[in-house]
Amino acid sequence: MLLALTQITDSDPNDYGKQHLFGARALVNSMLRDTSMSTTNDPMVRLCLGVYLYWDMCSSFLEESCEPQGLDLFTISLAVLRMGDWHHPMYGTCSRLLLIVADIGRYCRLVHDMPQNRNLMQEAMLETQLSTWTTRPQNPDLDHLYEAFRNHGLVFLYRSRAHAQEGCPTDPDVTEAQESLILQYAEETVRHLILIPASSYYLNFQSLPLLTAGSELTVSNHFLRDKVRDRFRAIYSLNRLPANLMALQLVEELWDARDSGNPSFWLSHTLQKDWRLLLA
């Protein structure tokens, strides 16, 4: 945690702390090697696993798709299943959701780098997992945050699918329906996030879904675009992390491109700039 927190204060957009993440991954794998109930019921194990899950969700799409991940997904999935709706002090009861969104990030990076490796069955499974995931947070702010995470995953998945389809003959009606759905989820995401008070601690968790959703807003969404600007500035005022101002710059560049008739996938745009922002 200390290494991760130190990393995100760095203004270098090229370094997201990969070595720290891989070190944490090795520790989590070791911690979960004993898959007995006594291990996964240990509050300290759950605390550490939950921190890792959030970190992984915010980083999974930054890793090179050809790079060995060293991630024991089966053991981690089993541990998260056993955790159930245990309330993590950082983010509440969404551990399973974080794992699903992290898996989507890994898949989308793979598809981005190698569109020929697109897997329709895996896409359908990930979409179903997102759509059917449920929990009952006691705090309404958490409910808004969870819906934003879910929609972030859906927009990410659909935009990656559209990216992979570029240059391929596609039914125009299907393309239009997909774009309409992406915009719908993007607008819903921003509306959920701005319902969380700017004074809330949960503001710290908004950067990634805000970037994903904000980048999809059209010129007719000027009200929501202004809200995205305001929210990024509020997040920066709260935590002073440089990545938030860089994310706002990215969104502005993506809006200019979209308004000029040249829309771009935010992941492609960041990688072309050689930026690896840890939005956590």
Legacy VTK file of the C-alpha trace (Angstrom):
# vtk DataFile Version 3.0
C-alpha trace
ASCII
DATASET POLYDATA
POINTS 280 float
0.000 0.000 0.000
2.799 2.392 0.911
4.567 1.795 -2.403
1.316 2.244 -4.337
0.456 5.477 -2.566
3.969 6.795 -3.148
3.780 5.887 -6.835
0.575 7.755 -7.586
2.048 11.032 -6.301
4.645 10.896 -9.097
3.960 13.200 -12.046
5.682 10.820 -14.508
2.859 9.633 -16.830
4.922 6.679 -18.093
5.349 4.832 -14.795
2.287 3.388 -13.066
4.271 1.371 -10.521
4.257 -1.952 -12.347
6.994 -3.462 -10.194
5.112 -2.541 -7.023
1.952 -4.105 -8.444
3.772 -7.290 -9.393
5.284 -7.442 -5.918
1.846 -7.077 -4.351
0.562 -9.787 -6.673
3.284 -12.187 -5.519
2.385 -11.490 -1.895
-1.338 -12.006 -2.510
-0.691 -15.279 -4.347
1.441 -16.443 -1.429
-1.135 -15.326 1.125
-3.907 -17.240 -0.617
-1.913 -20.414 -1.180
-3.736 -21.856 1.814
-7.286 -21.780 0.409
-8.936 -22.957 3.618
-11.863 -21.040 5.047
-9.747 -20.017 8.051
-7.399 -18.112 5.739
-10.049 -16.279 3.736
-11.998 -15.459 6.909
-8.988 -13.658 8.385
-9.853 -9.901 8.399
-6.233 -8.961 7.618
-6.169 -11.254 4.585
-9.452 -9.771 3.403
-8.176 -6.250 3.947
-5.010 -6.891 1.911
-6.853 -8.770 -0.830
-9.398 -5.978 -1.161
-6.715 -3.319 -1.520
-5.063 -5.432 -4.198
-8.368 -5.951 -6.047
-8.938 -2.214 -6.315
-5.346 -1.604 -7.394
-5.606 -4.376 -9.990
-8.874 -2.988 -11.390
-7.198 0.401 -11.936
-4.097 -1.132 -13.552
-5.133 -4.253 -15.457
-5.489 -2.462 -18.817
-2.056 -0.836 -18.408
-0.126 -4.093 -18.516
1.344 -5.292 -21.792
-0.900 -8.081 -23.064
2.150 -10.193 -23.968
3.646 -9.840 -20.488
3.477 -12.790 -18.056
0.985 -11.766 -15.384
1.812 -14.229 -12.631
-1.776 -13.936 -11.462
-3.518 -16.900 -9.853
-7.010 -15.931 -10.995
-8.667 -19.145 -9.833
-7.394 -18.844 -6.268
-8.207 -15.134 -6.104
-11.699 -15.744 -7.509
-12.275 -18.451 -4.905
-11.141 -16.154 -2.106
-13.418 -13.344 -3.330
-16.332 -15.778 -3.535
-15.731 -16.772 0.088
-15.498 -13.119 1.134
-19.002 -12.564 -0.208
-20.427 -9.206 0.845
-17.850 -8.602 3.549
-17.604 -4.838 4.052
-14.136 -3.658 3.087
-13.190 -0.417 4.892
-12.015 1.175 1.626
-14.940 0.569 -0.711
-17.639 -1.489 1.011
-19.132 -4.664 -0.482
-18.058 -4.601 -4.150
-15.025 -6.939 -4.086
-16.547 -9.255 -6.679
-17.354 -6.311 -8.951
-13.753 -5.087 -8.778
-12.516 -8.507 -9.864
-14.912 -8.589 -12.828
-13.904 -5.094 -13.985
-10.212 -5.990 -13.637
-10.777 -9.047 -15.833
-12.496 -6.790 -18.381
-9.506 -4.456 -18.328
-7.139 -7.346 -19.084
-9.378 -8.633 -21.876
-9.839 -5.178 -23.436
-6.080 -4.546 -23.475
-5.593 -7.902 -25.200
-8.219 -7.055 -27.822
-6.748 -3.585 -28.268
-3.270 -4.976 -28.913
-4.354 -8.066 -30.859
-7.896 -7.704 -32.301
-7.597 -11.153 -33.855
-7.711 -12.623 -30.332
-11.221 -11.323 -29.711
-13.334 -13.989 -27.981
-17.104 -13.612 -28.328
-17.842 -16.182 -25.632
-15.581 -14.428 -23.144
-17.199 -11.084 -23.952
-20.662 -12.537 -23.357
-19.542 -14.080 -20.061
-17.987 -10.832 -18.813
-21.070 -8.845 -19.822
-23.339 -11.305 -18.015
-21.180 -11.196 -14.885
-21.401 -7.408 -14.830
-25.121 -7.286 -15.509
-26.058 -9.871 -12.879
-23.759 -8.704 -10.072
-25.699 -7.378 -7.075
-25.090 -6.174 -3.547
-26.902 -4.097 -0.928
-24.729 -1.197 0.232
-25.970 0.644 3.302
-24.607 3.951 2.029
-26.400 5.517 -0.988
-23.115 7.080 -2.141
-21.681 3.577 -2.487
-24.665 2.537 -4.572
-23.894 5.358 -7.031
-20.201 4.412 -7.051
-20.939 0.736 -7.747
-23.217 1.591 -10.655
-20.466 3.829 -12.041
-17.971 0.947 -11.794
-20.423 -1.398 -13.493
-21.116 1.061 -16.320
-17.397 1.752 -16.695
-16.909 -1.964 -17.304
-19.719 -2.088 -19.859
-18.547 1.004 -21.752
-14.969 -0.312 -21.722
-16.106 -3.666 -23.083
-18.345 -2.206 -25.809
-15.779 0.395 -26.888
-13.085 -2.288 -27.136
-15.463 -4.353 -29.248
-16.060 -1.379 -31.556
-12.304 -0.771 -31.735
-11.725 -4.378 -32.793
-14.435 -4.057 -35.458
-12.824 -1.039 -37.138
-12.081 -1.821 -40.758
-14.426 -4.811 -40.719
-17.794 -4.785 -42.505
-20.466 -4.306 -39.852
-24.236 -3.891 -40.038
-24.821 -0.088 -39.741
-27.887 -0.667 -37.562
-25.829 -2.807 -35.166
-23.093 -0.160 -35.048
-25.610 2.610 -34.367
-27.285 0.578 -31.621
-23.915 -0.117 -29.991
-22.891 3.553 -30.080
-26.254 4.544 -28.600
-25.806 2.039 -25.769
-22.278 3.270 -25.030
-23.513 6.855 -24.803
-26.424 5.817 -22.588
-24.127 4.071 -20.101
-21.657 6.960 -20.223
-24.348 9.513 -19.383
-25.683 7.307 -16.575
-22.179 6.977 -15.142
-21.597 10.719 -14.954
-25.023 11.259 -13.393
-24.298 8.631 -10.732
-20.917 10.176 -9.923
-22.139 13.759 -9.592
-24.793 12.603 -7.114
-21.953 11.759 -4.725
-21.179 14.959 -2.756
-17.881 16.650 -3.601
-17.051 16.452 0.114
-17.369 12.652 0.178
-14.413 10.345 0.793
-15.680 8.280 -2.164
-14.603 11.085 -4.495
-11.182 9.373 -4.431
-12.566 6.370 -6.361
-14.162 8.258 -9.248
-11.296 9.062 -11.632
-11.318 5.916 -13.758
-15.091 5.677 -14.431
-15.136 9.450 -14.929
-12.488 9.212 -17.656
-14.198 6.300 -19.401
-17.647 7.868 -19.341
-16.545 11.443 -19.895
-14.584 10.570 -23.015
-17.785 9.291 -24.682
-19.845 12.458 -24.203
-20.848 14.276 -27.379
-20.983 18.005 -28.045
-24.702 17.958 -27.210
-23.793 16.814 -23.676
-22.297 20.197 -22.749
-23.945 20.123 -19.287
-22.440 16.735 -18.422
-19.102 17.738 -19.942
-18.997 20.695 -17.563
-19.806 18.340 -14.693
-16.910 16.077 -15.698
-14.549 19.070 -15.677
-15.838 20.176 -12.269
-15.559 16.688 -10.824
-11.956 16.130 -11.981
-10.992 19.467 -10.459
-12.772 18.537 -7.222
-10.940 15.199 -7.086
-7.615 16.971 -7.613
-8.453 19.504 -4.901
-9.092 16.606 -2.527
-6.049 14.404 -3.190
-3.633 16.567 -5.242
-2.685 13.632 -7.477
-1.270 14.817 -10.841
-2.929 11.956 -12.746
-6.316 13.615 -12.271
-5.283 16.788 -14.100
-3.732 14.642 -16.837
-6.985 12.705 -17.123
-8.871 15.996 -17.534
-6.424 16.974 -20.284
-7.072 13.618 -21.972
-10.827 14.126 -21.849
-10.530 17.605 -23.361
-8.367 16.238 -26.200
-10.830 13.407 -26.829
-13.736 15.854 -26.929
-11.906 18.034 -29.478
-11.259 14.963 -31.633
-14.869 13.790 -31.363
-16.234 17.256 -32.185
-13.977 17.343 -35.265
-15.442 14.059 -36.498
-12.468 11.930 -35.428
-13.575 10.113 -32.265
-10.901 8.052 -30.527
-10.946 5.269 -27.933
-9.485 6.726 -24.728
-7.228 3.700 -24.184
-5.727 4.085 -27.664
-5.263 7.793 -27.075
-3.401 7.322 -23.801
-1.150 4.621 -25.214
-0.346 6.778 -28.263
0.733 9.513 -25.853
2.801 6.897 -24.006
0.884 7.657 -20.817
0.193 4.975 -18.196
-1.914 6.825 -15.653
-2.707 5.124 -12.362
-6.177 6.558 -11.737
-6.713 5.210 -8.240
LINES 1 281
280 0 1 2 3 4 5 6 7 8 9 10 11 12 13 14 15 16 17 18 19 20 21 22 23 24 25 26 27 28 29 30 31 32 33 34 35 36 37 38 39 40 41 42 43 44 45 46 47 48 49 50 51 52 53 54 55 56 57 58 59 60 61 62 63 64 65 66 67 68 69 70 71 72 73 74 75 76 77 78 79 80 81 82 83 84 85 86 87 88 89 90 91 92 93 94 95 96 97 98 99 100 101 102 103 104 105 106 107 108 109 110 111 112 113 114 115 116 117 118 119 120 121 122 123 124 125 126 127 128 129 130 131 132 133 134 135 136 137 138 139 140 141 142 143 144 145 146 147 148 149 150 151 152 153 154 155 156 157 158 159 160 161 162 163 164 165 166 167 168 169 170 171 172 173 174 175 176 177 178 179 180 181 182 183 184 185 186 187 188 189 190 191 192 193 194 195 196 197 198 199 200 201 202 203 204 205 206 207 208 209 210 211 212 213 214 215 216 217 218 219 220 221 222 223 224 225 226 227 228 229 230 231 232 233 234 235 236 237 238 239 240 241 242 243 244 245 246 247 248 249 250 251 252 253 254 255 256 257 258 259 260 261 262 263 264 265 266 267 268 269 270 271 272 273 274 275 276 277 278 279
